[in-house]
């Protein structure tokens, strides 16, 4: 079985292959480059699910099953921001510093400076969209709840991980091992739901 992931990131492709191989031993994960799909995909949806499906539809134009994902951080006190703009949050806030991971984190801390410790809840969200060549399409969602700290803890991970404190393990995502993070993360939860739904759809085929 071949699946085209709407990505050119080899690490992301390898991760998906590893996480799905137990349920689908013969699975082959292809990139957009592998099937000759060029250019950038415009993610103009209003939700994680809409953006995931936009990417999955482009991947499915290859003739294979198309898969896309979209993820980010939602903060309760900021009405769900950064949300679908998580990767571009510093730019969206007109933050004066760099518009990279560090800038995104600093913009988040700045916008939450007046938020009390008890009101700093939030969640990492990952939506995965799947589109079959016959037109069937669906999405699944994974979440991990936590709270936003006032300073960085941990040197691992990426993005907002050093600020995201996961209560059950009493660590930030940046302090978790990759194995620990895969077990509890939004992405790990979404991929588990994706594998289960995919199995059901393939049996229906």
C-alpha positions as CSV (number, residue, x, y, z in Angstrom):
1,X,0.0,0.0,0.0
2,X,1.3,3.4,-1.0
3,X,0.4,6.7,0.8
4,X,1.6,10.1,-0.3
5,X,2.2,12.4,2.7
6,X,1.8,16.1,1.8
7,X,5.3,16.9,3.0
8,X,8.9,17.1,1.8
9,X,10.2,16.7,5.3
10,X,12.1,13.3,5.3
11,X,12.1,13.2,9.1
12,X,8.3,13.5,9.2
13,X,7.9,10.9,6.5
14,X,10.2,8.5,8.4
15,X,8.3,9.2,11.6
16,X,4.9,8.3,10.0
17,X,6.4,5.2,8.5
18,X,7.7,4.0,11.8
19,X,4.4,4.7,13.6
20,X,2.2,3.0,11.0
21,X,4.5,0.0,10.2
22,X,3.2,-2.1,13.1
23,X,-0.4,-1.9,11.8
24,X,0.6,-1.9,8.1
25,X,3.8,-3.8,7.6
26,X,4.0,-3.3,3.8
27,X,3.2,0.4,3.8
28,X,5.2,2.7,1.7
29,X,5.2,6.4,2.5
30,X,6.0,8.7,-0.4
31,X,6.7,12.5,-0.4
32,X,5.3,15.1,-2.7
33,X,8.7,15.1,-4.5
34,X,8.5,11.4,-5.0
35,X,5.3,11.7,-7.0
36,X,6.3,14.9,-8.8
37,X,4.0,17.4,-7.1
38,X,5.8,20.7,-7.1
39,X,5.3,24.1,-5.5
40,X,3.9,25.1,-2.1
41,X,0.4,24.3,-0.9
42,X,-1.7,27.3,0.2
43,X,-3.2,26.5,3.6
44,X,-6.1,28.9,3.7
45,X,-8.5,26.9,5.9
46,X,-9.9,28.2,9.1
47,X,-9.3,25.1,11.2
48,X,-6.6,22.4,11.6
49,X,-9.0,19.9,9.9
50,X,-9.6,22.1,6.9
51,X,-5.8,22.7,6.4
52,X,-5.1,19.0,6.8
53,X,-7.6,18.1,4.1
54,X,-6.4,20.8,1.8
55,X,-2.9,19.2,1.9
56,X,-4.3,15.7,1.7
57,X,-6.3,16.5,-1.5
58,X,-3.2,17.8,-3.2
59,X,-1.3,14.6,-2.2
60,X,-4.2,12.4,-3.5
61,X,-4.0,14.0,-6.9
62,X,-1.1,11.6,-7.4
63,X,-3.5,8.8,-7.7
64,X,-2.6,7.3,-4.3
65,X,-4.1,7.7,-0.9
66,X,-3.2,11.3,0.2
67,X,-2.5,12.3,3.8
68,X,-2.0,15.8,5.2
69,X,-1.6,17.0,8.8
70,X,-1.8,20.4,10.5
71,X,-0.9,21.1,14.1
72,X,-0.4,23.9,16.6
73,X,-0.8,25.2,20.1
74,X,-4.2,26.6,21.4
75,X,-4.2,28.6,24.5
76,X,-7.4,29.0,26.5
77,X,-6.7,32.6,27.7
78,X,-5.9,33.7,24.2
79,X,-9.2,32.4,22.7
80,X,-7.5,29.5,21.0
81,X,-4.5,31.5,19.6
82,X,-1.9,30.9,18.3
83,X,-4.0,28.0,16.7
84,X,-3.6,27.5,13.0
85,X,-1.1,30.4,12.9
86,X,1.3,28.7,15.5
87,X,4.2,28.6,13.1
88,X,3.7,32.3,12.1
89,X,2.6,33.7,15.5
90,X,5.4,36.2,15.9
91,X,4.8,37.6,12.5
92,X,1.0,37.7,13.0
93,X,1.6,39.6,16.3
94,X,4.0,42.0,14.7
95,X,6.6,40.9,17.2
96,X,9.7,43.1,17.0
97,X,12.2,40.2,17.2
98,X,12.9,37.3,14.9
99,X,9.9,35.4,13.4
100,X,11.2,31.9,14.2
101,X,10.6,29.4,17.0
102,X,12.2,31.7,19.5
103,X,10.2,34.7,18.3
104,X,7.0,32.7,18.5
105,X,7.8,31.7,22.1
106,X,8.6,35.2,23.1
107,X,5.5,36.6,21.5
108,X,3.5,34.0,23.4
109,X,5.1,34.9,26.7
110,X,4.6,38.6,26.0
111,X,0.9,38.2,25.3
112,X,0.4,36.0,28.4
113,X,2.4,38.2,30.8
114,X,-0.8,39.2,32.7
115,X,-2.4,35.8,32.7
116,X,-2.6,34.2,36.2
117,X,-0.9,30.9,36.8
118,X,-4.2,29.1,37.2
119,X,-5.5,30.3,33.9
120,X,-2.6,29.3,31.6
121,X,-4.1,26.1,30.3
122,X,-3.8,25.1,26.6
123,X,-3.5,22.1,24.3
124,X,-1.3,21.0,21.4
125,X,-3.6,19.9,18.6
126,X,-2.9,17.7,15.5
127,X,-5.4,17.0,12.8
128,X,-4.7,14.4,10.1
129,X,-6.7,14.4,6.9
130,X,-7.0,11.5,4.5
131,X,-8.3,11.5,0.9
132,X,-8.8,8.3,-1.1
133,X,-8.5,8.4,-4.9
134,X,-12.3,7.4,-5.0
135,X,-13.1,10.7,-3.3
136,X,-13.6,9.4,0.3
137,X,-12.2,11.8,2.8
138,X,-12.0,12.1,6.6
139,X,-10.1,13.6,9.5
140,X,-9.0,12.6,12.9
141,X,-7.7,14.8,15.8
142,X,-5.3,14.3,18.6
143,X,-4.8,16.6,21.6
144,X,-2.5,16.9,24.6
145,X,-3.5,19.2,27.4
146,X,-1.1,21.1,29.5
147,X,-0.2,24.6,30.8
148,X,2.0,27.4,29.5
149,X,5.0,28.2,31.8
150,X,6.6,31.6,32.2
151,X,10.1,30.4,31.3
152,X,11.7,27.7,29.3
153,X,12.4,24.3,30.7
154,X,14.3,21.6,28.8
155,X,16.5,21.6,25.7
156,X,14.7,19.0,23.6
157,X,11.8,19.2,21.2
158,X,11.0,22.2,19.1
159,X,8.6,25.1,18.7
160,X,6.6,25.7,21.9
161,X,7.8,22.5,23.7
162,X,10.0,24.3,26.3
163,X,6.9,26.3,27.5
164,X,4.4,23.4,27.5
165,X,4.1,21.7,30.8
166,X,2.5,18.2,30.7
167,X,1.0,17.6,34.2
168,X,0.9,13.7,34.2
169,X,4.7,13.4,33.7
170,X,5.5,16.7,35.5
171,X,7.8,17.8,32.6
172,X,7.6,20.1,29.6
173,X,7.5,18.5,26.2
174,X,11.1,19.7,25.8
175,X,12.1,17.5,28.8
176,X,10.6,14.3,27.5
177,X,12.5,11.7,25.6
178,X,11.3,11.1,22.0
179,X,9.7,7.8,23.2
180,X,7.9,9.5,26.0
181,X,6.7,12.3,23.8
182,X,5.4,9.8,21.1
183,X,3.3,8.0,23.7
184,X,1.5,11.2,25.0
185,X,1.7,13.8,22.3
186,X,-1.0,15.2,20.2
187,X,0.7,13.8,17.1
188,X,1.0,10.4,18.6
189,X,-2.6,10.4,19.6
190,X,-3.7,11.6,16.1
191,X,-1.6,8.9,14.3
192,X,-3.1,6.2,16.5
193,X,-6.6,7.4,15.6
194,X,-5.6,7.7,12.0
195,X,-4.2,4.1,11.9
196,X,-7.5,2.7,13.4
197,X,-9.7,4.7,11.0
198,X,-7.5,3.8,8.0
199,X,-7.8,0.1,8.8
200,X,-11.6,0.4,8.9
201,X,-11.7,2.3,5.6
202,X,-9.5,-0.2,3.8
203,X,-11.7,-3.1,5.0
204,X,-14.7,-1.2,3.5
205,X,-13.0,-0.8,0.1
